[in-house]
């Protein structure tokens, strides 16, 4: 279970029709990570956290949950979003294997 720095529960979910992962606190959406899908890839395009929740751990909890979900679904990840890319960079031991490498690499 994820919590904010001040101890409130962060509810995490996947909004399939909206193509986004959501972070909700006290029943209000406070963060989202948008994505696009192909048969074998999930491309994270944008992450946004409500200003009141920046620095509270919401973004990290959301991206961690989204990456774990991507792994469980068998997707490789393309981190086009700078926040997701930076998170993977900070947690490369845990998530680096998910990142799709280009065919020329």
N, CA and C atoms as an extended XYZ file, in Angstrom:
315
Properties=species:S:1:pos:R:3:atomname:S:1:resname:S:1:resid:I:1 pbc="F F F"
N         0.841       -1.176        0.000 N   UNK     1
C         0.000        0.000        0.000 CA  UNK     1
C         0.889        1.243        0.000 C   UNK     1
N         0.574        2.153       -0.881 N   UNK     2
C         1.336        3.399       -0.966 CA  UNK     2
C         0.645        4.481       -0.138 C   UNK     2
N         1.477        5.346        0.441 N   UNK     3
C         0.946        6.471        1.209 CA  UNK     3
C         1.713        7.737        0.864 C   UNK     3
N         1.051        8.879        1.059 N   UNK     4
C         1.719       10.162        0.891 CA  UNK     4
C         2.689       10.353        2.049 C   UNK     4
N         3.531       11.353        1.950 N   UNK     5
C         4.478       11.623        3.033 CA  UNK     5
C         3.773       11.940        4.345 C   UNK     5
N         2.533       12.462        4.257 N   UNK     6
C         1.794       12.765        5.487 CA  UNK     6
C         0.855       11.629        5.911 C   UNK     6
N         0.989       10.438        5.274 N   UNK     7
C         0.300        9.245        5.733 CA  UNK     7
C        -1.035        8.928        5.091 C   UNK     7
N        -1.479        9.704        4.135 N   UNK     8
C        -2.754        9.397        3.470 CA  UNK     8
C        -2.555        8.295        2.439 C   UNK     8
N        -3.547        7.447        2.303 N   UNK     9
C        -3.484        6.330        1.373 CA  UNK     9
C        -3.586        6.819       -0.067 C   UNK     9
N        -2.716        6.297       -0.917 N   UNK    10
C        -2.755        6.561       -2.356 CA  UNK    10
C        -3.378        5.338       -3.004 C   UNK    10
N        -4.560        5.511       -3.593 N   UNK    11
C        -5.198        4.428       -4.331 CA  UNK    11
C        -4.710        4.500       -5.772 C   UNK    11
N        -4.267        3.368       -6.304 N   UNK    12
C        -3.686        3.315       -7.640 CA  UNK    12
C        -4.544        2.422       -8.523 C   UNK    12
N        -4.780        2.864       -9.753 N   UNK    13
C        -5.625        2.091      -10.659 CA  UNK    13
C        -5.212        2.340      -12.105 C   UNK    13
N        -5.753        1.498      -12.973 N   UNK    14
C        -5.506        1.630      -14.414 CA  UNK    14
C        -6.839        1.966      -15.080 C   UNK    14
N        -6.886        3.073      -15.769 N   UNK    15
C        -8.061        3.509      -16.517 CA  UNK    15
C        -7.833        3.112      -17.965 C   UNK    15
N        -8.292        1.919      -18.327 N   UNK    16
C        -8.037        1.379      -19.668 CA  UNK    16
C        -8.633        2.260      -20.766 C   UNK    16
N        -9.912        2.660      -20.670 N   UNK    17
C       -10.462        3.500      -21.749 CA  UNK    17
C        -9.726        4.842      -21.888 C   UNK    17
N        -9.278        5.406      -20.772 N   UNK    18
C        -8.577        6.682      -20.803 CA  UNK    18
C        -7.099        6.556      -21.085 C   UNK    18
N        -6.598        5.312      -21.166 N   UNK    19
C        -5.180        5.046      -21.404 CA  UNK    19
C        -4.303        5.807      -20.419 C   UNK    19
N        -4.590        5.576      -19.137 N   UNK    20
C        -3.803        6.241      -18.100 CA  UNK    20
C        -3.865        5.440      -16.809 C   UNK    20
N        -2.833        5.604      -16.024 N   UNK    21
C        -2.801        5.094      -14.663 CA  UNK    21
C        -3.151        6.268      -13.761 C   UNK    21
N        -3.907        5.994      -12.701 N   UNK    22
C        -4.388        7.067      -11.836 CA  UNK    22
C        -3.933        6.869      -10.398 C   UNK    22
N        -3.650        7.994       -9.742 N   UNK    23
C        -3.398        8.026       -8.303 CA  UNK    23
C        -4.506        8.874       -7.684 C   UNK    23
N        -5.184        8.309       -6.697 N   UNK    24
C        -6.300        8.979       -6.043 CA  UNK    24
C        -6.020        9.060       -4.556 C   UNK    24
N        -6.265       10.226       -3.976 N   UNK    25
C        -6.133       10.425       -2.534 CA  UNK    25
C        -7.440       11.030       -2.048 C   UNK    25
N        -8.004       10.432       -1.018 N   UNK    26
C        -9.278       10.909       -0.457 CA  UNK    26
C       -10.350       11.055       -1.533 C   UNK    26
N       -10.387       10.120       -2.483 N   UNK    27
C       -11.401       10.106       -3.522 CA  UNK    27
C       -11.183       11.081       -4.667 C   UNK    27
N       -10.070       11.794       -4.672 N   UNK    28
C        -9.795       12.784       -5.715 CA  UNK    28
C        -8.570       12.343       -6.513 C   UNK    28
N        -8.686       12.400       -7.851 N   UNK    29
C        -7.541       12.072       -8.710 CA  UNK    29
C        -6.497       13.166       -8.530 C   UNK    29
N        -5.292       12.756       -8.120 N   UNK    30
C        -4.211       13.720       -7.880 CA  UNK    30
C        -2.999       13.467       -8.772 C   UNK    30
N        -3.068       12.406       -9.571 N   UNK    31
C        -1.961       12.116      -10.475 CA  UNK    31
C        -2.381       11.163      -11.567 C   UNK    31
N        -1.714       11.303      -12.714 N   UNK    32
C        -1.965       10.378      -13.804 CA  UNK    32
C        -0.709       10.200      -14.640 C   UNK    32
N        -0.569        8.989      -15.165 N   UNK    33
C         0.508        8.654      -16.088 CA  UNK    33
C        -0.155        8.146      -17.359 C   UNK    33
N        -0.058        8.924      -18.423 N   UNK    34
C        -0.708        8.580      -19.687 CA  UNK    34
C         0.170        7.622      -20.488 C   UNK    34
N        -0.487        6.755      -21.264 N   UNK    35
C         0.260        5.784      -22.055 CA  UNK    35
C        -0.433        5.490      -23.382 C   UNK    35
N         0.351        4.939      -24.305 N   UNK    36
C        -0.143        4.379      -25.566 CA  UNK    36
C         0.302        2.924      -25.600 C   UNK    36
N        -0.475        2.085      -26.296 N   UNK    37
C        -0.168        0.660      -26.360 CA  UNK    37
C         0.033        0.185      -27.787 C   UNK    37
N         0.922       -0.783      -27.924 N   UNK    38
C         1.018       -1.613      -29.118 CA  UNK    38
C         0.885       -3.037      -28.588 C   UNK    38
N         0.892       -4.043      -29.433 N   UNK    39
C         0.747       -5.406      -28.912 CA  UNK    39
C         1.801       -5.808      -27.866 C   UNK    39
N         3.020       -5.271      -27.969 N   UNK    40
C         4.063       -5.684      -27.035 CA  UNK    40
C         4.725       -4.532      -26.278 C   UNK    40
N         4.267       -3.311      -26.524 N   UNK    41
C         4.886       -2.137      -25.898 CA  UNK    41
C         3.866       -1.280      -25.165 C   UNK    41
N         4.337       -0.650      -24.103 N   UNK    42
C         3.586        0.421      -23.477 CA  UNK    42
C         4.499        1.643      -23.516 C   UNK    42
N         3.991        2.721      -24.086 N   UNK    43
C         4.754        3.962      -24.230 CA  UNK    43
C         4.184        4.958      -23.239 C   UNK    43
N         4.974        5.339      -22.243 N   UNK    44
C         4.535        6.347      -21.273 CA  UNK    44
C         4.822        7.718      -21.876 C   UNK    44
N         3.763        8.511      -22.063 N   UNK    45
C         3.878        9.770      -22.780 CA  UNK    45
C         3.873       11.002      -21.885 C   UNK    45
N         3.218       10.923      -20.731 N   UNK    46
C         3.086       12.121      -19.887 CA  UNK    46
C         2.678       11.701      -18.489 C   UNK    46
N         3.273       12.343      -17.500 N   UNK    47
C         2.880       12.139      -16.105 CA  UNK    47
C         2.628       13.504      -15.500 C   UNK    47
N         1.525       13.596      -14.765 N   UNK    48
C         1.185       14.861      -14.122 CA  UNK    48
C         0.665       14.601      -12.717 C   UNK    48
N         1.176       15.381      -11.768 N   UNK    49
C         0.766       15.287      -10.370 CA  UNK    49
C         0.223       16.643       -9.950 C   UNK    49
N        -0.898       16.638       -9.257 N   UNK    50
C        -1.490       17.873       -8.747 CA  UNK    50
C        -0.464       18.623       -7.904 C   UNK    50
N        -0.404       19.946       -8.071 N   UNK    51
C         0.581       20.764       -7.356 CA  UNK    51
C         0.589       20.549       -5.855 C   UNK    51
N        -0.571       20.341       -5.269 N   UNK    52
C        -0.653       20.135       -3.822 CA  UNK    52
C        -0.007       18.827       -3.384 C   UNK    52
N         0.228       17.918       -4.329 N   UNK    53
C         0.786       16.609       -3.987 CA  UNK    53
C         2.191       16.390       -4.528 C   UNK    53
N         2.750       17.387       -5.193 N   UNK    54
C         4.130       17.271       -5.652 CA  UNK    54
C         5.053       17.136       -4.450 C   UNK    54
N         6.024       16.278       -4.562 N   UNK    55
C         6.966       16.073       -3.468 CA  UNK    55
C         6.425       15.214       -2.340 C   UNK    55
N         5.244       14.630       -2.519 N   UNK    56
C         4.629       13.786       -1.485 CA  UNK    56
C         4.782       12.292       -1.772 C   UNK    56
N         5.504       11.954       -2.836 N   UNK    57
C         5.705       10.549       -3.174 CA  UNK    57
C         4.639        9.964       -4.075 C   UNK    57
N         3.675       10.778       -4.504 N   UNK    58
C         2.581       10.286       -5.340 CA  UNK    58
C         3.101        9.858       -6.708 C   UNK    58
N         3.912       10.680       -7.344 N   UNK    59
C         4.429       10.359       -8.666 CA  UNK    59
C         5.245        9.081       -8.669 C   UNK    59
N         6.104        8.939       -7.694 N   UNK    60
C         6.926        7.722       -7.622 CA  UNK    60
C         6.074        6.490       -7.382 C   UNK    60
N         5.089        6.598       -6.498 N   UNK    61
C         4.203        5.458       -6.233 CA  UNK    61
C         3.418        5.090       -7.487 C   UNK    61
N         2.954        6.096       -8.198 N   UNK    62
C         2.175        5.864       -9.412 CA  UNK    62
C         3.017        5.192      -10.493 C   UNK    62
N         4.200        5.706      -10.732 N   UNK    63
C         5.055        5.143      -11.780 CA  UNK    63
C         5.526        3.749      -11.395 C   UNK    63
N         5.869        3.534      -10.150 N   UNK    64
C         6.273        2.197       -9.703 CA  UNK    64
C         5.141        1.198       -9.969 C   UNK    64
N         3.934        1.583       -9.599 N   UNK    65
C         2.786        0.706       -9.781 CA  UNK    65
C         2.543        0.441      -11.264 C   UNK    65
N         2.636        1.479      -12.095 N   UNK    66
C         2.429        1.338      -13.538 CA  UNK    66
C         3.491        0.421      -14.158 C   UNK    66
N         4.730        0.576      -13.750 N   UNK    67
C         5.797       -0.282      -14.284 CA  UNK    67
C         5.617       -1.730      -13.841 C   UNK    67
N         5.204       -1.927      -12.591 N   UNK    68
C         4.931       -3.288      -12.124 CA  UNK    68
C         3.787       -3.912      -12.926 C   UNK    68
N         2.765       -3.105      -13.233 N   UNK    69
C         1.649       -3.586      -14.031 CA  UNK    69
C         2.104       -3.918      -15.449 C   UNK    69
N         2.932       -3.064      -16.033 N   UNK    70
C         3.459       -3.325      -17.372 CA  UNK    70
C         4.230       -4.636      -17.395 C   UNK    70
N         5.044       -4.872      -16.376 N   UNK    71
C         5.812       -6.125      -16.289 CA  UNK    71
C         4.859       -7.318      -16.208 C   UNK    71
N         3.844       -7.210      -15.357 N   UNK    72
C         2.893       -8.309      -15.177 CA  UNK    72
C         2.139       -8.622      -16.471 C   UNK    72
N         1.927       -7.619      -17.306 N   UNK    73
C         1.212       -7.798      -18.568 CA  UNK    73
C         2.149       -8.192      -19.716 C   UNK    73
N         3.447       -8.269      -19.445 N   UNK    74
C         4.405       -8.707      -20.444 CA  UNK    74
C         4.842       -7.635      -21.438 C   UNK    74
N         4.656       -6.366      -21.086 N   UNK    75
C         5.039       -5.275      -21.980 CA  UNK    75
C         6.492       -4.873      -21.795 C   UNK    75
N         7.116       -4.450      -22.891 N   UNK    76
C         8.350       -3.685      -22.808 CA  UNK    76
C         7.915       -2.230      -22.704 C   UNK    76
N         8.787       -1.388      -22.162 N   UNK    77
C         8.447        0.001      -21.871 CA  UNK    77
C         9.266        0.954      -22.733 C   UNK    77
N         8.593        1.973      -23.263 N   UNK    78
C         9.260        3.101      -23.901 CA  UNK    78
C         8.942        4.317      -23.029 C   UNK    78
N         9.927        4.809      -22.275 N   UNK    79
C         9.681        5.925      -21.361 CA  UNK    79
C         9.860        7.288      -22.045 C   UNK    79
N         8.906        7.671      -22.880 N   UNK    80
C         8.972        8.980      -23.547 CA  UNK    80
C         8.784       10.116      -22.553 C   UNK    80
N         8.055        9.877      -21.499 N   UNK    81
C         7.829       10.876      -20.461 CA  UNK    81
C         9.102       11.072      -19.638 C   UNK    81
N         9.553       12.306      -19.469 N   UNK    82
C        10.778       12.556      -18.695 CA  UNK    82
C        10.711       12.044      -17.252 C   UNK    82
N         9.545       12.132      -16.619 N   UNK    83
C         9.423       11.671      -15.230 CA  UNK    83
C         9.613       10.156      -15.166 C   UNK    83
N         8.971        9.436      -16.061 N   UNK    84
C         9.103        7.972      -16.073 CA  UNK    84
C        10.542        7.587      -16.402 C   UNK    84
N        11.137        8.258      -17.372 N   UNK    85
C        12.530        7.984      -17.758 CA  UNK    85
C        13.462        8.207      -16.562 C   UNK    85
N        13.273        9.303      -15.830 N   UNK    86
C        14.117        9.590      -14.666 CA  UNK    86
C        13.897        8.565      -13.557 C   UNK    86
N        12.644        8.162      -13.348 N   UNK    87
C        12.356        7.159      -12.327 CA  UNK    87
C        13.069        5.855      -12.649 C   UNK    87
N        12.974        5.419      -13.903 N   UNK    88
C        13.658        4.186      -14.301 CA  UNK    88
C        15.164        4.340      -14.135 C   UNK    88
N        15.693        5.509      -14.453 N   UNK    89
C        17.120        5.752      -14.270 CA  UNK    89
C        17.551        5.626      -12.824 C   UNK    89
N        16.715        6.095      -11.912 N   UNK    90
C        17.021        5.996      -10.476 CA  UNK    90
C        16.814        4.584       -9.938 C   UNK    90
N        16.039        3.784      -10.637 N   UNK    91
C        15.720        2.425      -10.193 CA  UNK    91
C        16.059        1.413      -11.293 C   UNK    91
N        17.209        1.612      -11.909 N   UNK    92
C        17.582        0.792      -13.064 CA  UNK    92
C        17.754       -0.687      -12.714 C   UNK    92
N        18.179       -0.984      -11.511 N   UNK    93
C        18.330       -2.389      -11.114 CA  UNK    93
C        16.980       -3.100      -11.122 C   UNK    93
N        15.945       -2.375      -10.746 N   UNK    94
C        14.608       -2.952      -10.641 CA  UNK    94
C        13.823       -2.902      -11.954 C   UNK    94
N        14.009       -1.824      -12.735 N   UNK    95
C        13.161       -1.606      -13.899 CA  UNK    95
C        13.898       -1.464      -15.227 C   UNK    95
N        15.203       -1.419      -15.211 N   UNK    96
C        15.965       -1.225      -16.450 CA  UNK    96
C        15.702       -2.297      -17.491 C   UNK    96
N        15.410       -3.512      -17.060 N   UNK    97
C        15.168       -4.597      -18.004 CA  UNK    97
C        13.872       -4.433      -18.789 C   UNK    97
N        12.976       -3.569      -18.321 N   UNK    98
C        11.715       -3.343      -19.020 CA  UNK    98
C        11.867       -2.455      -20.250 C   UNK    98
N        12.906       -1.628      -20.256 N   UNK    99
C        13.048       -0.617      -21.302 CA  UNK    99
C        13.394       -1.254      -22.634 C   UNK    99
N        12.612       -0.912      -23.622 N   UNK   100
C        12.855       -1.427      -24.975 CA  UNK   100
C        14.124       -0.810      -25.523 C   UNK   100
N        14.989       -1.635      -25.991 N   UNK   101
C        16.221       -1.180      -26.636 CA  UNK   101
C        15.966       -1.082      -28.129 C   UNK   101
N        16.511       -0.092      -28.773 N   UNK   102
C        16.297        0.041      -30.214 CA  UNK   102
C        16.990       -1.099      -30.952 C   UNK   102
N        16.496       -1.408      -32.131 N   UNK   103
C        17.053       -2.513      -32.924 CA  UNK   103
C        18.498       -2.272      -33.305 C   UNK   103
N        18.897       -0.989      -33.378 N   UNK   104
C        20.277       -0.666      -33.770 CA  UNK   104
C        21.230       -0.624      -32.601 C   UNK   104
N        20.718       -0.751      -31.390 N   UNK   105
C        21.569       -0.659      -30.195 CA  UNK   105
C        22.321       -1.933      -29.935 C   UNK   105
